Amino acid sequence: MKVLTQILNFYINCSIHVALSCYALVRMTQHMFHISYENSIANFAFFGTIVGYNFVKYDALVRKQKVQMRYELKAIAFFSFCSLVLVGFYFFQLKHITQIVAFIFLSVTLLYTLPFFPNKRNARNWAGVKIYIVALCWVGVTLVLPILNAEVAITFNFYLKCIQRFFLLFVLILIFEINDLANDDPHLQTVPQQIGVKQTKVLGLWLIILFFFLEFLKNNFDQKQIVVNFILVVLVSLFLLFANEKRSKFYTSFWVESIPIFWWLTVVFL
């Protein structure tokens, strides 16, 4: 049992699980826009998420706090390096325009992590900004990049899906912020810190309901997608309603991050 727990902890701490969520959202985009399951963009997103998240999580720990690297951190660093090599491999398989936009999102990630400004505060510490940066980056990687790489025409449906994806990701991050409320620095000004847990849940419910009904505005909307989205909305709503700061980290880092994977698998097997 202890070995299984260690494997699960490494799987989560190494950002493999969140990378699978990103991978699943890329596949959902390909499904929604009838793009063939082209692997280079999906694998680029998967390994890029591992590199990006591990850099964000462990950069300050190693660089600023000068913490001696334990065995697990060394394993994560090695795995991240291998992922970085694969990111480079898949990057050069992407279309030129996709590479340019991907580089922009990389720059945002660096801005989010590294202190470029005189006050030595990175974008991650800007009051109230974190949730918007993270949601926009996820929309970019999981929706904009696959569309650009497949050279799909930019239509009304594209903008609609961008709004829907942003709402979905915003609500999922709200669950994280509720769960982390007891540990977050008050200066971060997260949504629960600003308006309270109850109002955060009300906001999240409204946004996820809007996510659902926006699907009906799509040109030639798919009835199967309506059913799949309804299942998703129910699932997200339940996780949002039962979220609180006393929940374990597994509530968000495993179960909530499993929601995009479940969404994609529902499409595959329904």
BALOBA-1460 file (C-alpha; in Angstrom, 3 decimals):
// residues 270
<rec num="1" residu="m" x="0.000" y="0.000" z="0.000"/>
<rec num="2" residu="k" x="2.865" y="2.351" z="0.847"/>
<rec num="3" residu="v" x="4.460" y="1.711" z="-2.550"/>
<rec num="4" residu="l" x="1.192" y="2.488" z="-4.341"/>
<rec num="5" residu="t" x="0.876" y="5.727" z="-2.353"/>
<rec num="6" residu="q" x="4.418" y="6.721" z="-3.327"/>
<rec num="7" residu="i" x="3.708" y="5.974" z="-6.982"/>
<rec num="8" residu="l" x="0.498" y="8.033" z="-6.869"/>
<rec num="9" residu="n" x="2.282" y="10.916" z="-5.150"/>
<rec num="10" residu="f" x="5.039" y="10.889" z="-7.783"/>
<rec num="11" residu="y" x="2.437" y="10.691" z="-10.557"/>
<rec num="12" residu="i" x="0.730" y="13.817" z="-9.189"/>
<rec num="13" residu="n" x="3.828" y="15.715" z="-8.033"/>
<rec num="14" residu="c" x="5.510" y="15.130" z="-11.382"/>
<rec num="15" residu="s" x="2.502" y="16.805" z="-13.072"/>
<rec num="16" residu="i" x="1.692" y="13.756" z="-15.188"/>
<rec num="17" residu="h" x="-1.950" y="13.853" z="-14.118"/>
<rec num="18" residu="v" x="-2.478" y="17.528" z="-14.940"/>
<rec num="19" residu="a" x="-0.676" y="16.924" z="-18.245"/>
<rec num="20" residu="l" x="-3.189" y="14.183" z="-19.063"/>
<rec num="21" residu="s" x="-5.960" y="16.703" z="-18.390"/>
<rec num="22" residu="c" x="-4.367" y="19.093" z="-20.868"/>
<rec num="23" residu="y" x="-3.955" y="16.255" z="-23.374"/>
<rec num="24" residu="a" x="-7.635" y="15.337" z="-22.960"/>
<rec num="25" residu="l" x="-8.744" y="18.929" z="-23.649"/>
<rec num="26" residu="v" x="-6.657" y="19.017" z="-26.826"/>
<rec num="27" residu="r" x="-8.358" y="15.810" z="-27.944"/>
<rec num="28" residu="m" x="-11.736" y="17.366" z="-27.101"/>
<rec num="29" residu="t" x="-10.895" y="20.309" z="-29.356"/>
<rec num="30" residu="q" x="-9.975" y="17.950" z="-32.172"/>
<rec num="31" residu="h" x="-13.255" y="16.105" z="-31.667"/>
<rec num="32" residu="m" x="-15.354" y="19.287" z="-31.594"/>
<rec num="33" residu="f" x="-13.837" y="20.719" z="-34.759"/>
<rec num="34" residu="h" x="-13.621" y="17.357" z="-36.562"/>
<rec num="35" residu="i" x="-9.835" y="17.443" z="-36.698"/>
<rec num="36" residu="s" x="-8.084" y="14.140" z="-37.226"/>
<rec num="37" residu="y" x="-6.321" y="12.912" z="-34.085"/>
<rec num="38" residu="e" x="-2.955" y="14.391" z="-35.015"/>
<rec num="39" residu="n" x="-0.456" y="13.465" z="-32.321"/>
<rec num="40" residu="s" x="2.208" y="16.159" z="-32.516"/>
<rec num="41" residu="i" x="0.086" y="18.961" z="-31.025"/>
<rec num="42" residu="a" x="-1.442" y="16.686" z="-28.364"/>
<rec num="43" residu="n" x="1.955" y="15.313" z="-27.320"/>
<rec num="44" residu="f" x="3.458" y="18.809" z="-27.389"/>
<rec num="45" residu="a" x="0.718" y="19.967" z="-25.003"/>
<rec num="46" residu="f" x="1.212" y="16.920" z="-22.761"/>
<rec num="47" residu="f" x="4.970" y="17.190" z="-22.340"/>
<rec num="48" residu="g" x="4.845" y="20.991" z="-22.357"/>
<rec num="49" residu="t" x="2.439" y="20.902" z="-19.411"/>
<rec num="50" residu="i" x="4.809" y="18.660" z="-17.461"/>
<rec num="51" residu="v" x="7.733" y="21.014" z="-18.095"/>
<rec num="52" residu="g" x="5.715" y="24.175" z="-17.443"/>
<rec num="53" residu="y" x="4.007" y="23.006" z="-14.269"/>
<rec num="54" residu="n" x="7.146" y="21.481" z="-12.777"/>
<rec num="55" residu="f" x="9.050" y="24.665" z="-13.540"/>
<rec num="56" residu="v" x="6.369" y="26.770" z="-11.865"/>
<rec num="57" residu="k" x="6.113" y="24.458" z="-8.837"/>
<rec num="58" residu="y" x="9.772" y="23.748" z="-8.157"/>
<rec num="59" residu="d" x="11.696" y="26.735" z="-9.529"/>
<rec num="60" residu="a" x="11.202" y="28.868" z="-6.408"/>
<rec num="61" residu="l" x="11.757" y="25.856" z="-4.152"/>
<rec num="62" residu="v" x="15.180" y="25.088" z="-5.629"/>
<rec num="63" residu="r" x="16.336" y="28.511" z="-6.872"/>
<rec num="64" residu="k" x="15.157" y="30.825" z="-4.095"/>
<rec num="65" residu="q" x="14.871" y="28.667" z="-1.016"/>
<rec num="66" residu="k" x="18.038" y="26.733" z="-1.810"/>
<rec num="67" residu="v" x="16.419" y="23.500" z="-0.687"/>
<rec num="68" residu="q" x="18.598" y="20.443" z="-1.071"/>
<rec num="69" residu="m" x="17.111" y="18.215" z="-3.731"/>
<rec num="70" residu="r" x="15.676" y="15.009" z="-2.322"/>
<rec num="71" residu="y" x="15.523" y="11.801" z="-4.318"/>
<rec num="72" residu="e" x="11.955" y="12.580" z="-5.475"/>
<rec num="73" residu="l" x="12.931" y="16.069" z="-6.653"/>
<rec num="74" residu="k" x="15.878" y="14.633" z="-8.560"/>
<rec num="75" residu="a" x="13.563" y="12.105" z="-10.221"/>
<rec num="76" residu="i" x="11.114" y="14.887" z="-11.099"/>
<rec num="77" residu="a" x="13.959" y="17.021" z="-12.477"/>
<rec num="78" residu="f" x="15.174" y="14.127" z="-14.655"/>
<rec num="79" residu="f" x="11.649" y="13.379" z="-15.873"/>
<rec num="80" residu="s" x="11.113" y="17.075" z="-16.626"/>
<rec num="81" residu="f" x="14.359" y="17.209" z="-18.611"/>
<rec num="82" residu="c" x="13.268" y="14.204" z="-20.698"/>
<rec num="83" residu="s" x="9.902" y="15.913" z="-21.232"/>
<rec num="84" residu="l" x="11.701" y="19.094" z="-22.318"/>
<rec num="85" residu="v" x="13.581" y="17.134" z="-24.973"/>
<rec num="86" residu="l" x="10.294" y="15.708" z="-26.239"/>
<rec num="87" residu="v" x="8.718" y="19.184" z="-26.192"/>
<rec num="88" residu="g" x="11.499" y="20.328" z="-28.522"/>
<rec num="89" residu="f" x="10.983" y="17.291" z="-30.749"/>
<rec num="90" residu="y" x="7.250" y="17.874" z="-31.135"/>
<rec num="91" residu="f" x="7.667" y="21.668" z="-31.360"/>
<rec num="92" residu="f" x="9.517" y="21.333" z="-34.664"/>
<rec num="93" residu="q" x="6.687" y="19.186" z="-36.035"/>
<rec num="94" residu="l" x="4.185" y="22.029" z="-35.580"/>
<rec num="95" residu="k" x="3.186" y="24.586" z="-38.190"/>
<rec num="96" residu="h" x="5.142" y="27.839" z="-38.136"/>
<rec num="97" residu="i" x="2.215" y="29.940" z="-36.889"/>
<rec num="98" residu="t" x="1.576" y="27.398" z="-34.127"/>
<rec num="99" residu="q" x="5.207" y="27.642" z="-33.052"/>
<rec num="100" residu="i" x="4.980" y="31.439" z="-32.814"/>
<rec num="101" residu="v" x="1.806" y="31.368" z="-30.698"/>
<rec num="102" residu="a" x="3.215" y="28.551" z="-28.539"/>
<rec num="103" residu="f" x="6.272" y="30.718" z="-27.878"/>
<rec num="104" residu="i" x="3.958" y="33.521" z="-26.728"/>
<rec num="105" residu="f" x="2.317" y="31.211" z="-24.192"/>
<rec num="106" residu="l" x="5.795" y="30.097" z="-23.063"/>
<rec num="107" residu="s" x="6.648" y="33.745" z="-22.447"/>
<rec num="108" residu="v" x="3.496" y="34.158" z="-20.354"/>
<rec num="109" residu="t" x="4.523" y="31.102" z="-18.308"/>
<rec num="110" residu="l" x="7.932" y="32.650" z="-17.652"/>
<rec num="111" residu="l" x="6.282" y="35.940" z="-16.705"/>
<rec num="112" residu="y" x="4.051" y="33.984" z="-14.338"/>
<rec num="113" residu="t" x="7.061" y="32.381" z="-12.650"/>
<rec num="114" residu="l" x="10.156" y="34.588" z="-12.844"/>
<rec num="115" residu="p" x="10.545" y="38.048" z="-11.250"/>
<rec num="116" residu="f" x="11.318" y="40.293" z="-14.234"/>
<rec num="117" residu="f" x="10.463" y="43.530" z="-12.467"/>
<rec num="118" residu="p" x="12.337" y="45.641" z="-9.901"/>
<rec num="119" residu="n" x="10.024" y="44.693" z="-7.038"/>
<rec num="120" residu="k" x="10.925" y="41.037" z="-7.670"/>
<rec num="121" residu="r" x="7.289" y="39.947" z="-7.692"/>
<rec num="122" residu="n" x="6.243" y="37.676" z="-10.525"/>
<rec num="123" residu="a" x="2.808" y="37.598" z="-12.166"/>
<rec num="124" residu="r" x="1.878" y="34.663" z="-9.956"/>
<rec num="125" residu="n" x="1.833" y="37.073" z="-7.008"/>
<rec num="126" residu="w" x="-0.138" y="39.872" z="-8.672"/>
<rec num="127" residu="a" x="-3.320" y="40.321" z="-6.672"/>
<rec num="128" residu="g" x="-6.357" y="38.771" z="-8.338"/>
<rec num="129" residu="v" x="-4.599" y="38.011" z="-11.638"/>
<rec num="130" residu="k" x="-3.521" y="34.383" z="-11.256"/>
<rec num="131" residu="i" x="-6.837" y="32.771" z="-12.178"/>
<rec num="132" residu="y" x="-7.137" y="34.744" z="-15.419"/>
<rec num="133" residu="i" x="-3.570" y="34.018" z="-16.550"/>
<rec num="134" residu="v" x="-3.905" y="30.294" z="-15.888"/>
<rec num="135" residu="a" x="-7.325" y="30.004" z="-17.573"/>
<rec num="136" residu="l" x="-6.208" y="31.985" z="-20.644"/>
<rec num="137" residu="c" x="-3.027" y="29.929" z="-21.024"/>
<rec num="138" residu="w" x="-5.044" y="26.713" z="-20.874"/>
<rec num="139" residu="v" x="-7.494" y="28.026" z="-23.469"/>
<rec num="140" residu="g" x="-4.556" y="28.936" z="-25.680"/>
<rec num="141" residu="v" x="-2.771" y="25.606" z="-25.400"/>
<rec num="142" residu="t" x="-5.798" y="23.306" z="-25.513"/>
<rec num="143" residu="l" x="-7.935" y="25.144" z="-28.067"/>
<rec num="144" residu="v" x="-6.103" y="27.874" z="-29.989"/>
<rec num="145" residu="l" x="-2.958" y="25.864" z="-30.783"/>
<rec num="146" residu="p" x="-4.798" y="22.768" z="-32.120"/>
<rec num="147" residu="i" x="-7.008" y="25.002" z="-34.306"/>
<rec num="148" residu="l" x="-4.034" y="26.912" z="-35.704"/>
<rec num="149" residu="n" x="-2.015" y="23.771" z="-36.320"/>
<rec num="150" residu="a" x="-4.891" y="22.103" z="-38.183"/>
<rec num="151" residu="e" x="-5.458" y="25.324" z="-40.189"/>
<rec num="152" residu="v" x="-9.150" y="25.318" z="-39.304"/>
<rec num="153" residu="a" x="-11.048" y="28.433" z="-40.371"/>
<rec num="154" residu="i" x="-11.688" y="30.903" z="-37.547"/>
<rec num="155" residu="t" x="-15.475" y="31.162" z="-37.325"/>
<rec num="156" residu="f" x="-18.124" y="32.075" z="-34.773"/>
<rec num="157" residu="n" x="-17.924" y="28.547" z="-33.353"/>
<rec num="158" residu="f" x="-14.242" y="29.058" z="-32.546"/>
<rec num="159" residu="y" x="-14.909" y="32.170" z="-30.457"/>
<rec num="160" residu="l" x="-17.850" y="30.451" z="-28.794"/>
<rec num="161" residu="k" x="-15.683" y="27.498" z="-27.818"/>
<rec num="162" residu="c" x="-12.998" y="29.841" z="-26.475"/>
<rec num="163" residu="i" x="-15.554" y="31.446" z="-24.160"/>
<rec num="164" residu="q" x="-16.918" y="28.062" z="-23.087"/>
<rec num="165" residu="r" x="-13.452" y="26.661" z="-22.443"/>
<rec num="166" residu="f" x="-12.514" y="29.743" z="-20.425"/>
<rec num="167" residu="f" x="-15.658" y="29.412" z="-18.279"/>
<rec num="168" residu="l" x="-14.997" y="25.715" z="-17.669"/>
<rec num="169" residu="l" x="-11.367" y="26.265" z="-16.689"/>
<rec num="170" residu="f" x="-12.236" y="29.277" z="-14.559"/>
<rec num="171" residu="v" x="-14.722" y="27.203" z="-12.547"/>
<rec num="172" residu="l" x="-12.241" y="24.346" z="-12.123"/>
<rec num="173" residu="i" x="-9.646" y="26.820" z="-10.820"/>
<rec num="174" residu="l" x="-12.261" y="28.240" z="-8.430"/>
<rec num="175" residu="i" x="-12.479" y="24.788" z="-6.858"/>
<rec num="176" residu="f" x="-8.702" y="24.832" z="-6.376"/>
<rec num="177" residu="e" x="-8.872" y="28.299" z="-4.816"/>
<rec num="178" residu="i" x="-11.571" y="27.217" z="-2.363"/>
<rec num="179" residu="n" x="-9.548" y="24.152" z="-1.439"/>
<rec num="180" residu="d" x="-6.371" y="26.244" z="-0.939"/>
<rec num="181" residu="l" x="-8.094" y="29.060" z="0.954"/>
<rec num="182" residu="a" x="-6.523" y="28.197" z="4.301"/>
<rec num="183" residu="n" x="-2.988" y="28.189" z="2.876"/>
<rec num="184" residu="d" x="-3.046" y="30.958" z="0.248"/>
<rec num="185" residu="d" x="-1.308" y="34.242" z="0.996"/>
<rec num="186" residu="p" x="-4.048" y="36.856" z="1.649"/>
<rec num="187" residu="h" x="-2.227" y="39.245" z="-0.701"/>
<rec num="188" residu="l" x="-3.030" y="36.952" z="-3.648"/>
<rec num="189" residu="q" x="-6.622" y="38.180" z="-3.542"/>
<rec num="190" residu="t" x="-8.060" y="34.958" z="-4.932"/>
<rec num="191" residu="v" x="-11.766" y="34.943" z="-5.709"/>
<rec num="192" residu="p" x="-12.781" y="33.194" z="-2.427"/>
<rec num="193" residu="q" x="-10.629" y="35.668" z="-0.496"/>
<rec num="194" residu="q" x="-12.394" y="38.596" z="-2.155"/>
<rec num="195" residu="i" x="-16.027" y="37.486" z="-2.140"/>
<rec num="196" residu="g" x="-16.139" y="34.512" z="0.209"/>
<rec num="197" residu="v" x="-16.649" y="30.790" z="-0.400"/>
<rec num="198" residu="k" x="-20.448" y="30.928" z="-0.709"/>
<rec num="199" residu="q" x="-20.441" y="33.651" z="-3.370"/>
<rec num="200" residu="t" x="-17.561" y="31.924" z="-5.162"/>
<rec num="201" residu="k" x="-19.703" y="28.802" z="-5.454"/>
<rec num="202" residu="v" x="-22.644" y="30.867" z="-6.734"/>
<rec num="203" residu="l" x="-20.366" y="32.498" z="-9.319"/>
<rec num="204" residu="g" x="-19.008" y="29.107" z="-10.371"/>
<rec num="205" residu="l" x="-22.497" y="27.642" z="-10.773"/>
<rec num="206" residu="w" x="-23.607" y="30.560" z="-12.942"/>
<rec num="207" residu="l" x="-20.518" y="30.226" z="-15.143"/>
<rec num="208" residu="i" x="-20.874" y="26.479" z="-15.606"/>
<rec num="209" residu="i" x="-24.575" y="26.931" z="-16.470"/>
<rec num="210" residu="l" x="-23.585" y="29.566" z="-19.044"/>
<rec num="211" residu="f" x="-21.008" y="27.107" z="-20.376"/>
<rec num="212" residu="f" x="-23.793" y="24.604" z="-20.961"/>
<rec num="213" residu="f" x="-26.311" y="26.910" z="-22.632"/>
<rec num="214" residu="l" x="-23.716" y="28.521" z="-24.910"/>
<rec num="215" residu="e" x="-23.556" y="25.183" z="-26.723"/>
<rec num="216" residu="f" x="-27.031" y="25.876" z="-28.150"/>
<rec num="217" residu="l" x="-25.658" y="28.946" z="-29.960"/>
<rec num="218" residu="k" x="-23.287" y="26.804" z="-31.992"/>
<rec num="219" residu="n" x="-24.058" y="26.396" z="-35.675"/>
<rec num="220" residu="n" x="-25.505" y="22.901" z="-36.171"/>
<rec num="221" residu="f" x="-24.977" y="21.894" z="-32.551"/>
<rec num="222" residu="d" x="-24.433" y="18.204" z="-31.823"/>
<rec num="223" residu="q" x="-27.069" y="16.546" z="-29.610"/>
<rec num="224" residu="k" x="-24.509" y="14.033" z="-28.359"/>
<rec num="225" residu="q" x="-22.291" y="16.909" z="-27.234"/>
<rec num="226" residu="i" x="-25.232" y="18.416" z="-25.347"/>
<rec num="227" residu="v" x="-25.611" y="15.166" z="-23.382"/>
<rec num="228" residu="v" x="-21.865" y="14.946" z="-22.732"/>
<rec num="229" residu="n" x="-21.745" y="18.571" z="-21.592"/>
<rec num="230" residu="f" x="-24.728" y="18.046" z="-19.286"/>
<rec num="231" residu="i" x="-22.899" y="15.172" z="-17.571"/>
<rec num="232" residu="l" x="-19.846" y="17.415" z="-17.273"/>
<rec num="233" residu="v" x="-21.860" y="20.290" z="-15.776"/>
<rec num="234" residu="v" x="-23.416" y="18.005" z="-13.144"/>
<rec num="235" residu="l" x="-19.999" y="16.613" z="-12.227"/>
<rec num="236" residu="v" x="-18.310" y="20.025" z="-11.993"/>
<rec num="237" residu="s" x="-21.231" y="21.438" z="-9.991"/>
<rec num="238" residu="l" x="-20.997" y="18.632" z="-7.432"/>
<rec num="239" residu="f" x="-17.252" y="19.087" z="-6.978"/>
<rec num="240" residu="l" x="-17.792" y="22.842" z="-6.633"/>
<rec num="241" residu="l" x="-20.589" y="22.517" z="-4.088"/>
<rec num="242" residu="f" x="-18.658" y="20.043" z="-1.914"/>
<rec num="243" residu="a" x="-15.378" y="21.978" z="-2.088"/>
<rec num="244" residu="n" x="-14.010" y="23.480" z="1.121"/>
<rec num="245" residu="e" x="-10.644" y="24.345" z="2.634"/>
<rec num="246" residu="k" x="-10.654" y="21.175" z="4.761"/>
<rec num="247" residu="r" x="-10.566" y="18.846" z="1.763"/>
<rec num="248" residu="s" x="-7.334" y="16.950" z="1.121"/>
<rec num="249" residu="k" x="-5.060" y="17.949" z="-1.748"/>
<rec num="250" residu="f" x="-6.175" y="14.812" z="-3.608"/>
<rec num="251" residu="y" x="-9.644" y="16.340" z="-3.926"/>
<rec num="252" residu="t" x="-8.295" y="18.847" z="-6.434"/>
<rec num="253" residu="s" x="-4.906" y="17.516" z="-7.546"/>
<rec num="254" residu="f" x="-6.387" y="14.145" z="-8.538"/>
<rec num="255" residu="w" x="-10.195" y="14.162" z="-8.678"/>
<rec num="256" residu="v" x="-10.868" y="17.674" z="-10.017"/>
<rec num="257" residu="e" x="-7.998" y="17.391" z="-12.483"/>
<rec num="258" residu="s" x="-9.573" y="14.118" z="-13.669"/>
<rec num="259" residu="i" x="-12.681" y="15.955" z="-14.907"/>
<rec num="260" residu="p" x="-11.280" y="16.923" z="-18.366"/>
<rec num="261" residu="i" x="-10.058" y="13.332" z="-18.789"/>
<rec num="262" residu="f" x="-13.500" y="12.002" z="-17.899"/>
<rec num="263" residu="w" x="-15.092" y="14.536" z="-20.313"/>
<rec num="264" residu="w" x="-12.972" y="13.299" z="-23.203"/>
<rec num="265" residu="l" x="-13.485" y="9.615" z="-22.336"/>
<rec num="266" residu="t" x="-17.241" y="10.223" z="-22.224"/>
<rec num="267" residu="v" x="-17.067" y="11.410" z="-25.828"/>
<rec num="268" residu="v" x="-14.923" y="8.448" z="-26.833"/>
<rec num="269" residu="f" x="-17.101" y="5.761" z="-25.279"/>
<rec num="270" residu="l" x="-20.616" y="7.266" z="-25.289"/>
